[in-house]
Amino acid sequence: MKVRDVELLELLRDQPQLLAVADAVAETQPRQAPRGRRVRRSLIAVPALVAVSVGALLLLPQGKHGVVDRALAAIGDAPVMHIVADVPSGVVDVNLQTGARTESNFRVELWADQKADRFHFVMRYRGQPYFDVLWPDDAKNGTTVDGSIDPAFTALWTGYRNALAKGDAQRVDEGTEYGHHVYWLRFGSAGKEKPASEVAVDATTFKPVVFRAYDASSGKPVDEHILTAETTAFNAADFTRQGPDPLDGVGSVSSGGSQPMGDGTTSTDVPPGWLTAGPQADGQPLAAVIPQSITSADKQTTNGYQLVYGRLEDGGFPDPDATTIDEMATTDDPSMFPDIPPGTVEIETGQASSSSSSGGNKSHPIWTGNLIKNGRYITITSQHGEQAVIEIAKALHTAN
């Protein structure tokens, strides 16, 4: 299974506008990955970037109030909405020698027709298609799309000048964004529990330059740089899948759990030729070395180990507070390690949940680092910050 896709689905479930797509994909996949499995990129920016597709999809007007009758719209009056945006990925590359940090973006692109009969949403990372949703191909039979409409994106079709005139938007500021003199417009919330969104529009053309969404849980703003917002003629190629099909399974993961020795202890021996961070890492002792294997969809199996620093749960799997280092001989998912430069660790900040002593789930931040070293594909997870991941990556060396 793709842990990446399941995590994405959970994020999509907070967006009722794409619930139908999430349901369609979720029907084909289990809800949770085994604890022994390394963490895949969780796509922190998804709630914000989904707003691009959600807005364009569900604001599509019907009848006489459509694009043709709203000449103030700065994007034209063709039948297909086309949006291209750069969205923060939440991922940073850190050079282990110099400490230089380079942040990266997702490039998201959407095509949607006026009647919402079809839409195509593609997310690219480092130039490669990373996630691809094609409606109605990815929908279950009989499922309909429903949900609230973001007023900020409604204005894509009705015109931002029109939104100001009708009182749907308020001008709250002006400034310069990406070389444009812009007006910042604030729109009402699309739902009772959803923060209001803001759009920076070019002061002359009123075309959108920045869409600002607010994370529902943290309240932090996420800015999307709108590169293209236009309407185009229908082209079948625009509604053809370009990247991974979210309904495709990738394979299965098996983990040996910790391996008790004859005296009841747990093995902490790292096999020769594999990498270790030493007897301690992230302020915790090495508690277990767990064999792992991954069988891909094409029946190819790759083997590796998980090093657990900290405590083990009953059954020999890592405690939620533990720091883990997963290393595999090859990767079943190249998108986890796309063009990571040598000597660099790719770090993402995300959220993880674990059961609390009082019942229910407790959410906490987690840092995930990917790198390739000595031919091994490494994933480091820690709750102790970006610097902890960097120090572990630096400490990795071949076991004797």
N, C-alpha and C positions, 0 to 999 in steps of 0.2 A: 504494500500500500504506500501511497505518498503521504507522509506525515504533513508535508507542506500543504497539500490540497485540503486535508481535513482541518488544519488550522485556519486556512483561508475560509473554509465553509463556516466555521464558527464565527469568524468576523462578519461574513456576509449575513449571518442570521440576525445580526444587530441592525441590518438594513432591510426592512420589510419589502422594499421595492425589488430586491433581488432574491427574496425568499424562495420563489419558485425555482430559480436556478440552483440555489443551495440545496433545496429538497431533492432536486433531480440527481445531483451529484452525490449527496449524502446517502441516498438509497443504495448506492453501489459500493459503499466503503464503510469500514468499521469506524466507531466514534473516537477511539483512542489508541495510540501506539503503545507497544509494550514499554515498560519503564526502562528496560535495558537498551532501547534503541537510541541512537544519537539524535539530537534535536536538529531539525531542518529549519531553513530560513522561515520565519513566521510572518513575514510581510507586514511589518508594523504600519506601513503607510496605507494599507488596504482600505481602512474605513474612510480615509480622506479621498483616495483616488476613486473608490467606488462611487463617491458622490458625483464625480464627473459623469459616469455612465448612468447612474440613477437619475440625475437631473435631466440629462438629455433624453433618456428613455421615457420618463413618465410625464415630463412637461409637454410632450408632443401634443399639439392642439388638435381638436377635432372640429370639423365644420367650418363655419364662416369666420371663426376667430383665429384661423391659422395664419401661416406665414404670409400668404399673398395679401391678406387684408391688413397686415401690420407692416407697412412700408418703412417704418422707422427702425426695424430690425437691421442691424449693421452687417448681417451675415448672408443676405440674399434670400431668395424664395424658392430654391430648388427643393425637391422632395426628400432628400436625405441629409440629416445632420451629421457633420464630420467634426470631431474634436480631437486635438492632439495636445497633450500636456506633459510637462516634466513634474514628477512628484518625488519628494524626498523618500529614499528607500529605507532610511534608518540604519544604513550600513556604512561603515567607514573602514578603509584600508589603512593599516598602520605598518610602516616600515620598521622592522625589528631592530635595525642597526641605527637608523637616524631618528626614529620617533616621528617622522613626518606622517601627517594624517591627511587622507584624501577621501572626501565624502562623495557618494554616488547617488544617482537618481534612477527611478523607474521612468520609462517612456510609455505612457498609456495612450491608446488610440481607440476611438469609438466611431462606429457608423450606426445610425438608427433611422428608420423611415418614419414618416409622419404619423402613420396609423399604429405604430408600435407593434406591427406584425412581426418585425424582425429587428434584431440588433446584433452587432458584432463588437466585442470588447477584447482588445489585445494588450497585454502588458509585456514590455521588453526590459531586459536587464543586461546591460553591457552589450546592447545590440542584438541579443538573441531573444526570440519569443519565449516567455517564461510561463505565461498563463493566458488561456484563450477561451472565451465564452462565446458561443454562437447560439443565438435564440432564433427559432424554437427548437433547434436540433438537440439542445441540452436540457430540454424540459420534459417532464413526464406528461403522458397523455392526460388531457383534461385539466391540467394545471393552468391557472391564469395568474397574471402579474397584477399585484395590487399594492397600494401603499401611499404614503404621503409624498407630496411634491415639494421640492426645495424651491422657494420663491426666487432665489438668486438665479437658478437656471431657467425658470420660467421666462425670465427676462431675455434669455438668449433668443427666444422666438418672438416675444412681444416688443422687444426694444427697450434699452435701458432708459432712454429719454421718456418713453411711455410709462415705465415703472415709476420714475420720479414724478411725472405729472399726475399719476393716479394715486400716489402716496404709498405704493407698494415698497418703495425704497427711500432711504434718507441719505443725503450726502453728509458724511461725517468727517471727512478729511480730504486733503489732496497732497500730492508729493510726486516723487519720481520712482518708478519701478521698471527695471530692465530697459532703461533708456527712454521710457515713455513718461510724459507728463500725465498723471492720472488723477481721477477723482475716486475716492473710496466710498462705496455705497454699502449701507447696511440694510439687510432684508430681515423680515420676520422669520420666526422659527417654523420649520416644517412639521413640528409636533411638540406636544407639551413638554417632553423631556429632552428635546433636541436644542442645542445652542443655535442662536441665530448665525447666519453665514454672512460673509462680506465679499465684495468683488471690487477690484480696482479696474476701472475702465479708462481707456485712452480718452483724454479730455477733448479731442477733436472728433474722432470716429465713433467713440463710445463702444468700441470693440473690447471684450474682456482681455485683461492682461494677467491678472492674478485672481484665483479663487481661494478664499481663506475659509477653511473648515476648522471646527473646534472638536477635539477629541472628547467624546461624551464622558469618559471616566476621569481623565486627568485635567480636562479643560484647557489643554495646551493647543495653541493654534498650529495648523499645518498649512503651509502655502503651496499652491499648485501654480506653476507658471504655464499659462495658456498660450501655446504656440500657434494654434490654429483653431478658429471657431467659424465655421462656414456651412453653407448648404451646398450640396452638389447633386448632379444627376445620378440616377440609380446605375450602379455598375455591379454586376454579379460577382466580380473578383473581390469587391470589398466585403462581401458576405461569404467568403470562403475561408475556412480555418487555416491559420498560419503557424500555430504553435501547438503545444501539448493539449490533447483532448482531456478535459477534466473528468470524463467518465472512464478513461483508461486506467486499469489497475497496473501497478508497476511490479508487484511481486510480494514476497513475504519476508519477514524478518524472524530469525530465531536467536535466542540468547541462552547461553548455557546456565545463566545464573552464577552465583559464586560457587566455586568448586571445593567442598569440604575435603580436608585431608583425613588420613586415617585416624588422627587424634582429635578430630572435631574442629580443628582450626581451618581457616580459609587461606587459599593460596594467594600469596602476594608476589609470586615470582613472575617477572616479565620475561618472556622467552627471548633468547638471544636474537639480535637483529631487529627487534621491535623497539619502539621508543618509550622512554619513561621520563618523568619529571623528577625522579628521585624518590626517596622514602617519605618525603613530605612535600606538599604543594598547597598553596592557598591557606597555609596555617593549619593543615590537617594531615594526619598520617595516611599512608596508603593502606586501605582496608581490604581491597580485593582486586584481583585481575580476572575478568570474566570473559571467556571465549564467546565470540559472536559470529554469526554467518548471515548472509543476505542472499536470497534467491530472487533473481530478477524475473520479469515477465517472460523473458525468452529462456528461462530455466538455467541461466548462468549463475553460479554460486561464487561468492567471494567471502573470505574469512578475515577475522580481525579480533581485536581485544578491546575491552572497556576497562580502564583503570579508574577505580573509585577511591577518592580521597574523602574521608569522613566516615559516617556510620552506614550500616546496612540495615534494611528492614528485614522482617521475618520473610524467609523465602530467598534471601540472598541478593535482593535487588537494592540499588542505591536508595538511601533515604532522600527525601525531597531537598534536604539542606546540603547534601553531599555535592562535591565538585567532581566532575567526570571528564575523562579524556578518552574519546573513542578514536580508534585508528583502524583503518581497513587497508588491505593490500591493493584494492582497486575501488572504484565507486560505481554503484548502480545508478546514480543520478548525477550526471555531469553538471546540472544546473546548480548543484551545491558548491561547486568549485569552478565557477566560470572565469577563466583567465586571471586567477589570483597570481600576482607577480611573485617570483622567487623572493624569499626573505621577508614576506609580508603576511600578516594575519588579517583576515576580513572579520570585522566584529559587528555584531548587531545587538541592540538593546531591545528586549521584549518583556513580556509578562508571562509568568507561569502561575499555575494554581496548585494548591495542595490542601489536603484535608486538615482542618484544625481540630484541636482537642475538644472543643465545644460542639463539634459537628459543623457540617457545611464546608465550603471551600474558601481558602485564603489566597488572595492574589499577591504576588510579589515580583519585583523586577528580576530579570535574569539576563546575563550576558553570554552570548554564544560566539565563539571564534572558530573560523575555518582556515586551514592552511595545508600546504603540501610540503612535506619534508622527508628527505631520504626515500622518496617513492611511496611514502605512506600518506593516506588521506586522513587528516586529523580534524576532529571537532572537539572543542573545549567548551564546557558549560560551567558557569560560576555565578553565585549570587553576590559576589563581593566586588563587582565593578569591572570597568574596562581594563584598568591597570593590572588587576589580578590575572585576567586572561593573557595580557601581554607578557607578564612575568613567567607564567606557565609556558607560553610558547617559546620564550627565550631559553627556558631551562631544559627543554626536551633534548634528550641525547640517546644514543643507541645503548641498549642494555647489553651487558656482557654475558 
